[in-house]
Amino acid sequence: MLGFMKHFSHTLKTLGLALAVFLGTSPLGLSWAAEPAKNIQELHLRYEAYWSGFHIADFTLSMLNGGGTYKNNFILESRGLVGFFTDLDATAQSHGQIVHSQASPSAEYKPQHYHTKYTSKKHLRWVDISFENDTAPAIAKTGTSPIPGWEERWNPKDKGPEILEKVEPKHRVDVNDPLTLIPQLMATIRSHFEGGPKEAVLKGFDGRRRFDAKITYLGPATRNVRDTIYETYRVRIKPIPVAGFKKRHQKIWNKAAYDFYLSRDGNFIPVQIAPVGSGPTMNLLRICDEPCSLEDEGES
């Protein structure tokens, strides 16, 4: 059991940012791509994640668009045995500009800043990315610090996750952070419904790793999510490692692919995100009028 949990903990950590990618899908990207911003729009979602029957995490996502800008917020809390052994929590925020052009039916989401941090039983780690423009490499900083009250668990020699220098500047140009990839992804899918291709590739950078996100529209699908039948669109997301990956991380990402099941009601809300192979399944629990809470775990 301990060996399993150790591997499971590592996998969940490497999925932390990937989950931000796979969970942050927003229908706002579609509506904003359709016409320039006229007012402010908000979307607040809550998800649960299960793996092999185990409840491993809960997530909330908030998206705010308006006036040609966007803001995204993501919060994760581990649950069950994963929470007991790792006590892993994570947050991520991003903001930037929404650009419209006559050359493309899709809106372009241009990130300006991204910040993520996560805590475990040992320490707090963080990654911060600044984006200047499309031609300048994104600049990332990363580090670790002790958790107040748990200083004895912190190893000062542990400088944090993989360092930026492993990703060359050429790979950090015209990239999106994990949360900004989401509305850009959805705008790309919308362009397919207007006659564009079924496949596209977006460039992602999480501050430590550079990856491509291959998007493939697979058609309509009927999906049972928490005993509710949904008519959905099925979209497959395949991450492709490019630079900055350790060998063990690259193996995980090479095997990772997720199918998004988006509501076929014009809102394109991801009601479920399911692994093509091994991995967590993520179900939409609710749409909230304000940022969703993670404290009430007893939803039916």
Beta strands, then each sheet from edge to edge (+ up, - down):
strand 1: 41-51
strand 2: 54-66
strand 3: 69-78
strand 4: 89-101
strand 5: 104-119
strand 6: 124-130
strand 7: 139-145
strand 8: 199-205
strand 9: 210-225
strand 10: 228-243
strand 11: 258-263
strand 12: 270-275
strand 13: 281-288
sheet 1: 7+ 6- 5+ 4- 3+ 2- 1+ 13- 12+ 11- 10+ 9- 8+
end
